[in-house]
Amino acid sequence: MSAAATAVPAEAPKKKSKKLLFIIIGVVLLALIGGGAALFIMKKNAAAAEDEMGDEEPVAAHVAKDPKHAPVFMPLENMVVNLADAGGARFIQLGLTLQVQDAKTEADVKTYMPSIRSDILMLISQRTADEMLQVQGKEKLAKDIIAAISHEMGYEVADAEAEHADEAPKKKKKSKTPPNPVQAVLFSSLIVQ
């Protein structure tokens, strides 16, 4: 009889653990069903919002570039130039890369490279260390380099200040001048000492 008495209490904890197991499984299933329903509703709302936007483009849309007309990058040799600071003790080591439209333009720019390099050195030597350490100074230098290369290669260079003065009273007229041979000047290294 003692064996039968001990068997009954051993079964009671098994019944409690089975109830606990069923409760845990039920809670997990409810959580999964709730999460799935929330995900479904969120996707449905996102699709509805996208449909409401219609043909409007998102504010931060990524515009893919045309792979047929990938730009060509022309790295220039690093330059070391004395700056226009008082005393002449400051200098800059500068690495530039020119972004041009295509291989034909690259070949045209290479034809003028000795003159272009000289023009760039002259432009840099007119700057001070303070100008070259500021973002605005670098941006102005890049614009000046594009203008110098365009002028050297015989392209018409529009005066930026005159262009802005004409824009205020009337709308800007479309220019029939060909685009600049250089689309951008990229700084690959810049050290001022």
Number of C-alpha atoms within 10 A of each C-alpha: 6 6 7 8 9 10 11 10 10 10 10 11 11 11 11 11 11 12 12 12 12 12 12 12 12 12 12 12 12 12 12 12 12 12 12 12 12 12 12 12 12 12 12 12 12 12 11 11 11 13 10 10 10 8 8 8 9 9 6 6 7 8 6 6 9 8 7 6 9 12 17 18 19 18 15 14 11 14 16 17 17 20 24 16 15 8 7 10 10 15 19 20 14 18 17 19 18 23 19 21 19 15 14 11 16 19 11 12 22 13 12 13 16 10 16 21 16 10 17 19 16 12 16 22 17 12 18 20 18 11 14 20 13 10 10 11 16 18 14 13 19 20 14 17 23 22 21 19 23 19 15 16 18 11 16 14 16 11 9 10 8 9 12 11 10 12 11 9 8 8 8 11 9 6 8 6 10 9 13 20 23 22 15 17 22 17 14 12 12 16 13 17 10
